[in-house]
Amino acid sequence: GGGRGVAGMWSVVNAKAVRAKAQAEKKKEYMRRKEAAEEELSTGLKKVQNSWQKFNNKKASTKSKSGFIKGKAKKSIFASPDSVDGKVGVSGSGRGMTGDFAKRDKYVLYGQQTE
């Protein structure tokens, strides 16, 4: 035999019980921390997701259905031309140039004299 006696045997049993209780407490604390970390991660992911959706929805609502200029619908290039001379599939065909592009002048700096 071991020669420990009854008292020695109880101290071994008590030590095992204390170790088991400590391990159980450690495991509980680990699980609490794990759940808190998962909750924090989940909250962060939801925040990022909501931010992205808000941005995406805002971006989609500011765009018009077609074309880049807000509020102005894009005219199809395959629509019938406005004039007899216009061509189908060519943007702005049949219309003259916009603005005053026919008249071209040399740029004159302030204080500079022209010849």
C-alpha positions as CSV (number, residue, x, y, z in Angstrom):
1,G,0.0,0.0,0.0
2,G,0.8,3.6,-0.1
3,G,0.9,4.2,3.6
4,R,-1.0,7.5,3.3
5,G,-3.9,6.5,5.4
6,V,-7.5,7.9,5.3
7,A,-6.4,11.5,5.8
8,G,-4.0,11.4,3.0
9,M,-6.6,9.9,0.7
10,W,-9.1,12.7,1.5
11,S,-6.5,15.3,0.8
12,V,-5.9,13.8,-2.7
13,V,-9.7,13.7,-3.4
14,N,-10.0,17.4,-2.2
15,A,-7.1,18.5,-4.4
16,K,-8.8,16.8,-7.4
17,A,-12.1,18.5,-6.6
18,V,-10.4,21.9,-6.2
19,R,-8.6,21.5,-9.5
20,A,-11.8,20.4,-11.3
21,K,-13.7,23.4,-9.8
22,A,-10.9,25.8,-10.9
23,Q,-11.0,24.3,-14.4
24,A,-14.7,24.7,-14.6
25,E,-14.4,28.4,-13.5
26,K,-11.7,28.9,-16.1
27,K,-13.9,27.4,-18.8
28,K,-16.8,29.6,-17.8
29,E,-14.6,32.7,-17.9
30,Y,-13.3,31.6,-21.3
31,M,-16.8,31.1,-22.7
32,R,-17.9,34.5,-21.3
33,R,-15.0,36.3,-23.0
34,K,-15.6,34.3,-26.2
35,E,-19.2,35.3,-26.3
36,A,-18.3,39.0,-25.5
37,A,-15.8,39.0,-28.4
38,E,-18.3,37.4,-30.8
39,E,-20.9,40.0,-29.8
40,E,-18.4,42.8,-30.3
41,L,-17.4,41.4,-33.7
42,S,-21.0,41.0,-34.7
43,T,-21.8,44.5,-33.7
44,G,-18.8,45.8,-35.6
45,L,-19.8,43.8,-38.7
46,K,-23.4,45.1,-38.5
47,K,-22.2,48.6,-38.2
48,V,-20.0,48.3,-41.3
49,Q,-22.8,46.5,-43.2
50,N,-25.3,49.3,-42.3
51,S,-22.8,51.9,-43.3
52,W,-22.2,50.3,-46.6
53,Q,-25.9,49.8,-47.3
54,K,-26.6,53.4,-46.3
55,F,-23.8,54.6,-48.7
56,N,-25.0,52.3,-51.5
57,N,-28.7,53.3,-51.2
58,K,-27.7,57.0,-51.1
59,K,-25.6,56.6,-54.2
60,A,-28.4,54.7,-56.0
61,S,-31.0,57.3,-55.1
62,T,-28.9,60.3,-56.3
63,K,-28.3,58.7,-59.7
64,S,-31.0,59.1,-62.3
65,K,-32.3,56.0,-64.0
66,S,-30.0,56.4,-67.0
67,G,-27.3,58.9,-67.8
68,F,-25.0,60.8,-65.5
69,I,-26.7,64.1,-65.0
70,K,-29.2,64.1,-62.2
71,G,-32.7,64.8,-63.3
72,K,-32.0,64.6,-67.0
73,A,-33.1,61.4,-68.7
74,K,-30.7,60.1,-71.3
75,K,-32.1,60.0,-74.8
76,S,-31.6,56.7,-76.7
77,I,-29.1,56.9,-79.5
78,F,-31.4,54.7,-81.5
79,A,-34.3,57.1,-81.3
80,S,-35.4,58.7,-84.6
81,P,-33.3,61.8,-85.4
82,D,-34.7,65.3,-85.0
83,S,-34.0,66.4,-88.5
84,V,-34.0,64.8,-92.0
85,D,-30.2,65.0,-92.2
86,G,-29.7,63.2,-88.9
87,K,-28.3,59.7,-88.5
88,V,-29.6,56.9,-86.2
89,G,-27.0,55.9,-83.7
90,V,-25.0,59.1,-83.7
91,S,-25.6,61.3,-80.7
92,G,-26.6,64.8,-81.5
93,S,-26.7,64.2,-85.2
94,G,-28.7,66.7,-87.2
95,R,-28.1,69.5,-84.6
96,G,-25.5,72.3,-84.9
97,M,-22.7,72.8,-82.5
98,T,-23.6,74.3,-79.1
99,G,-22.2,77.6,-78.0
100,D,-20.1,80.0,-80.0
101,F,-17.4,77.7,-81.3
102,A,-17.4,79.1,-84.8
103,K,-15.6,82.2,-83.7
104,R,-12.1,81.5,-82.4
105,D,-10.0,84.2,-80.9
106,K,-6.4,84.3,-79.6
107,Y,-6.2,84.4,-75.8
108,V,-4.9,87.8,-74.7
109,L,-3.3,88.2,-71.3
110,Y,-4.3,91.3,-69.3
111,G,-1.9,94.2,-70.1
112,Q,-0.6,92.5,-73.3
113,Q,-1.1,94.3,-76.5
114,T,-2.2,92.6,-79.7
115,E,-0.7,93.3,-83.1
